[in-house]
Amino acid sequence: MPGTGKTATVKEVIHTLMEEADAHQLPPFKHIEINAMKLQRPHETYSLLWRAVSGQHASDHRAALLLDNYFATPSSKRLVHVVLVDELDYMVTRKQKVLYNLFNWPTYPHSRLVVVGIANTMNLPERLLPRISSRMGLRRVKFKGYTVEQIEKIMKARLADVAVFQGEAVEICARLVAKYTGDVRRALQIARRAAEICDREHRNKKKKTSSSSTSSSSSSSSKSIEKTHLVTVQHIKTAHQELNNAPHVLAIKHTSVLERLFLASVVLKLRSTGIECIPFQDVADRFEGLCRGIMGMQTNQQPTRSEVRNICHRLARIKILAVEENYGEPSIRMNVMMGEAVDAIRNSEDATEISNLLT
């Protein structure tokens, strides 16, 4: 699941190893980090990696050739390179050439290369081509969603220097998040918004007090306000409600039934494949199947493929989906958190059948 500490844990381990290397307890090594989500296309990995390795710039195609030659050539002076590839799911393409090279280069006898991949899919290796999964090995660590107690403990550690939260407020926030995703980032987002709401209320009270009281009475009133200036359970609930009514959530709630069904098709395909970017053709086939099974539509009643494509592009225009053109074949990925999309569909009107589909 997102927000379960995968990247933070790996970075902490690498930081510890770097400290040991600085203390001459380990041989020196070079750490390189690549976030696949920030790449415009997976092939940019080559130029980024070559620049980090050599300090030189090269086009994607030339960088791939230079890297292959670099890792294949023995060198006694070469440092070990530890490459962290975050959001590995976003590097999955039709031919999966980039992933193949990334996990093939460490198999070269003199490469001195270690690749660590982070993905939101536990069984991603099994869903890739055999020639790639065979090179990934079996070393994987599973990160489960945080429990209520763990989220509460993390929040209290983060908020230790900010004593403005009531104890129950932190617990309620942890429960609200653990109920759906276990994403600690979501919990901190709610806490931040709750603090902003509380601060806004406090400022409004001070303005009213200043305008209706004398300076002396205003001073004493301000002191009493300061003592009660804490983020309460009600602030947490208000913040949670606001985030659930964010523009993209409201947009999903007010889409048509067919648009919500198409979005549900995307979610179901993402769940079944474990890949972050899926072909439009696969989603359209699933959507047509749901039109028959869920909506009871006959073949002549179903949207045409052109109309299905228009539905997809409408959802892309309101930033719910992202449509990418890959060599003439469109592919689709979520542009919002999947959990928020599912909750929005469930809370929409006339969505009982679709909601049951996603449960």
Residue pairs with C-beta under 8 A, 6 or more apart in sequence:
1 120
1 143
1 144
1 145
1 181
1 182
1 183
2 120
2 181
2 183
2 185
2 337
3 146
3 181
3 182
3 183
3 184
3 185
3 186
4 143
4 144
4 145
4 146
4 182
4 183
4 184
5 143
5 146
5 184
6 118
6 143
7 86
7 118
9 143
10 84
10 116
10 118
11 84
14 31
14 82
14 84
17 26
17 29
17 82
18 29
18 31
20 26
21 27
21 28
21 29
27 80
28 79
28 80
29 79
29 80
29 81
29 82
30 52
30 53
30 79
30 80
30 81
30 82
31 82
31 84
32 49
32 52
32 53
32 81
32 82
32 83
32 84
33 83
33 84
33 86
34 45
34 48
34 49
34 83
34 84
34 85
34 86
35 86
35 87
36 42
36 45
36 85
36 86
36 87
36 88
36 89
36 90
36 91
37 86
37 87
37 90
39 45
39 48
39 90
39 91
42 90
42 91
42 93
42 98
42 99
43 60
43 61
43 64
43 98
44 60
45 85
45 91
45 98
45 102
46 58
46 60
46 61
46 63
46 64
46 67
46 98
46 101
47 57
47 58
47 59
47 60
47 63
49 63
49 67
49 83
50 56
50 57
50 58
50 63
50 66
50 67
50 70
51 57
51 58
51 63
53 67
53 70
53 81
54 66
54 70
58 66
64 101
67 101
67 105
68 101
68 105
71 105
71 108
71 110
71 111
71 113
72 108
72 110
72 111
73 110
74 109
74 110
75 110
78 110
78 112
79 112
80 112
80 113
80 114
81 112
81 113
81 114
82 114
82 116
83 102
83 113
83 114
83 115
83 116
84 116
84 118
85 91
85 102
85 115
85 116
85 117
85 118
86 118
87 118
87 119
87 120
87 276
88 99
88 117
88 118
88 119
88 124
89 119
89 120
89 121
89 124
89 274
89 275
89 276
89 277
90 276
90 277
90 333
91 98
91 99
91 102
92 99
92 128
92 275
92 276
92 277
93 99
93 326
94 326
94 327
94 329
96 128
96 129
96 132
99 128
99 132
100 129
100 131
100 132
100 135
102 115
103 115
103 132
103 135
103 136
104 135
105 111
105 113
105 115
106 113
106 114
106 115
106 135
107 135
117 124
117 136
120 276
121 127
121 274
121 275
122 140
122 142
122 274
123 274
124 274
124 275
125 132
125 133
125 136
125 140
126 133
127 273
127 274
127 275
128 136
144 182
145 178
145 181
145 182
145 183
146 154
146 177
146 178
146 182
146 183
146 184
147 178
147 182
148 171
148 174
148 175
148 178
149 174
150 184
151 173
151 174
151 177
151 178
151 182
151 184
151 187
152 170
152 171
152 174
154 184
154 187
155 170
155 173
155 174
155 184
155 187
155 188
155 191
156 170
158 188
159 165
159 170
159 191
162 195
164 195
164 198
164 229
164 230
164 231
165 191
165 195
165 230
165 231
166 230
166 231
166 232
166 233
168 232
168 233
169 194
169 230
169 231
169 232
169 233
169 235
169 236
170 191
172 233
172 236
172 237
173 187
173 190
173 191
173 194
173 236
173 240
174 187
176 187
176 190
176 236
176 240
177 183
177 184
177 186
177 187
177 190
180 339
180 343
181 337
181 339
183 339
189 243
190 236
190 239
190 240
190 243
191 231
191 236
191 239
193 239
193 242
193 243
194 231
194 235
194 236
194 238
194 239
195 231
195 235
196 239
197 235
197 238
197 239
197 242
198 229
198 230
198 231
198 232
198 235
202 225
202 229
205 225
206 222
206 225
209 218
209 221
209 222
209 225
210 218
213 221
243 249
244 340
244 343
244 347
246 340
248 318
248 319
248 320
248 336
248 340
249 340
249 343
249 344
250 344
251 318
251 320
252 260
252 263
252 320
252 336
252 341
252 344
252 345
252 348
253 344
253 347
253 348
253 349
254 348
255 263
255 315
255 348
257 295
257 350
257 351
257 354
258 291
258 303
258 311
259 311
259 314
259 315
260 345
260 348
260 351
260 354
261 287
261 290
261 291
261 294
261 295
261 354
262 283
262 287
262 308
262 311
262 312
262 315
263 315
263 320
263 321
263 341
263 345
264 290
264 345
264 354
264 357
264 358
265 283
265 286
265 287
265 290
266 278
266 283
266 321
266 332
266 334
267 334
267 338
267 341
267 342
267 358
268 286
268 357
268 358
269 278
269 282
269 283
269 286
270 276
270 278
270 334
270 338
273 282
276 333
276 334
277 324
277 331
277 332
277 333
278 331
278 332
278 333
279 329
279 330
279 331
279 332
280 309
280 312
280 323
280 329
280 330
280 331
280 332
281 329
283 312
283 332
284 305
284 308
284 309
284 312
287 308
288 302
288 308
290 357
291 297
291 302
291 303
292 298
292 299
292 302
294 353
294 354
294 357
295 353
303 311
309 330
312 321
312 323
312 330
312 332
313 323
315 321
316 322
316 323
316 335
319 335
319 336
320 334
320 335
320 336
320 341
321 332
321 333
321 334
321 335
322 332
322 333
322 334
322 335
323 330
323 331
323 332
324 330
324 331
324 332
324 333
325 331
334 341
342 358
345 351
345 354
345 355
345 358
346 355
346 358
348 354
